[in-house]
Amino acid sequence: MEGYLDISQTRVRYGDNEILKGIDLSVRKGEFVALLGSSGCGKTTLLRTVAGFNTPTHGTISIGGRDVTRQPPDKRGMALVFQSYALWPHMSVDQNIGYGLKLRRVEAATARQRIDEMKALLGLQALGSRKPAELSGGQRQRVALGRALAINPDILLLDEPLSNLDARIRLTVRHEISALQRRLGITAVHVTHDREEAMVMADRIVIMNGGEIAQAGSPQEVYNKPNSDFVAAFMGAENVVEININVFGSSIGISEGPNNRKAVINRGDRTLSSGKAIARFRSEAVQMAAAGAPPASIQDGLVLTGTVAQVSYPGGLWRHVVHLGEVSLIVDSATRFDEGSAVEITVPETALYIFPHP
Amino acid sequence: MPIPLLGLLLVTPALVIVLALFVVPLVSSITGAFAVDGKFGFANFHKAFELYSSDIVFTIVIISLSAVLIALLSIAIGGYLTLGSNPRAVAILRWLYRWPLFVPFIVVGQILRTFLAKNGLMNSMLMQLGILTPMQTTSFLDWRGIVIAFVWKQTPFVTLLLAGAMASLDRSMIESARNLGASRLRILIEIILPQVLPTLLVGLILSFVTMMSVLSVPLMINAQSPTMITASMAFRINAYGDYGVANALGVISLLTTSLVAWVYLRQTMREHR
């Protein structure tokens, strides 16, 4: 696929540590891509490499077919919004937003107009003469965005821009940023460790792990069809049980175990071989019933039997900690099951992610 | 014993030492400046201005010029330490620039005396290189020598403070300016310098006061008139036993440093507000 921003075979090292181990990624014009991963996975390094603050030891980065691998940061037509906002404390909001224009020797009247445009776009009209220290977190974040957008960049790079905001403001700013990105039609690469943030904002999510891309795809794809145990866990399928499987034709048989009944499910597009495997599922994707209810058909999915150890109410659904021998699972249910009661948990095959045992 | 009284008792030794060793000599020196034959008068100041007004102007001009040069050099060195792209050059500079801090003023005077003289090392090197002929050589042992000595000795001190302040700035402030296309020089002048200006000012003021009190450098390097008032004071006492005029010069020196100290205090007050 020929994209607008092309990252190919990119490797970056800091001293003896190879941080990026060969990244291939292509971003279309106008696309909003989120780089998602836990700390240390290389997502920020990748963004900084794209921005020109790190030089890859191997590979190329090109924009619209132009190789920019060795170009300095300001020759790449990109604007970076920093996690700490990095506003200059001695300059007013207007001066911060207008600095890039000043560097480009934009005529004063034109610059004035552009600064006003940015302030109007971001709702900062009344704050032009304030210094960053006199602004709230959300306002600073918007000034940082305005400063980046004022120079009309081809690509907007966002390095965890929401992580310093209060939880409540963060929810609204997410939508503001993605609405703005769509309105301006700008290509954006956003780094975050927040799964929900990536899901809500991005057209495409790139999940990174240990300096490599673990999976890239639309939010629905990476959520519903994780291609590895890591991605499944990262996307919230945190419950794990070990199972034995038998692959035959288009079906997968799950043998009866100490805590699960025998089951047969469709293979779908899973590529698996018979033997030990691990099954993952999300807390809310299952059915829970009291043990001893009429046995479900073996085609309904994986049925697990266990005992409720703890119940809590986080809101909406009841959250149960269920013990299956050594294993403990977290299961949400609309009805409450008392502590100590024996339960059956049915995981439908669409919610069941099976991977080979490592 | 009531607590306030106990507290007072505890600070008494410190207070006595400050009074006996600092306040009393200072006050007696100041009053000495106004004592003429046991009576109050301004005769010492008249004489001081009559004989040494050119020295007073010389001192203030030399030290102000040195301060300006120190400021420029420390900004340049600090800027390179913060923004330099060649890690080896930065490391070498970081290692080198502090050395003069550990050299006493008298040794600086001694080093530069042999280096800057008409037949000194600097001129003989320039002659060896064929840049100067023996006829063209001049001695730098005048006001220029003093300025060189002060700048050589005090730049590391101001740089130490300034580079520390620069290093503690958020790196992403520099990167965001780079990202928008600012050159290193612009980043230094427009982004870094405004944020470390208070530190620079403090370093320069402390240097100013230090330079006001140096006797060895003018004695070693500038054995002519006009010279710095520290040398004039020493001369007044050693040659004439004239404490009155020496005290008057001391008060003038004190008033000059008080003026910059007032700037310093105002600055620190503003920082802590």
Boltz contact constraints between the chains, C-beta under 6 A:
constraints:
  - contact:
      token1: [A, 73]
      token2: [B, 178]
      max_distance: 6.0
  - contact:
      token1: [A, 73]
      token2: [B, 179]
      max_distance: 6.0
  - contact:
      token1: [A, 74]
      token2: [B, 181]
      max_distance: 6.0
  - contact:
      token1: [A, 80]
      token2: [B, 179]
      max_distance: 6.0
  - contact:
      token1: [A, 82]
      token2: [B, 172]
      max_distance: 6.0
  - contact:
      token1: [A, 82]
      token2: [B, 176]
      max_distance: 6.0
  - contact:
      token1: [A, 84]
      token2: [B, 170]
      max_distance: 6.0
  - contact:
      token1: [A, 84]
      token2: [B, 172]
      max_distance: 6.0
  - contact:
      token1: [A, 86]
      token2: [B, 172]
      max_distance: 6.0
  - contact:
      token1: [A, 86]
      token2: [B, 173]
      max_distance: 6.0
  - contact:
      token1: [A, 86]
      token2: [B, 176]
      max_distance: 6.0
  - contact:
      token1: [A, 88]
      token2: [B, 191]
      max_distance: 6.0
  - contact:
      token1: [A, 90]
      token2: [B, 194]
      max_distance: 6.0
  - contact:
      token1: [A, 90]
      token2: [B, 195]
      max_distance: 6.0
  - contact:
      token1: [A, 100]
      token2: [B, 180]
      max_distance: 6.0
  - contact:
      token1: [A, 103]
      token2: [B, 180]
      max_distance: 6.0
  - contact:
      token1: [A, 103]
      token2: [B, 181]
      max_distance: 6.0
  - contact:
      token1: [A, 103]
      token2: [B, 182]
      max_distance: 6.0
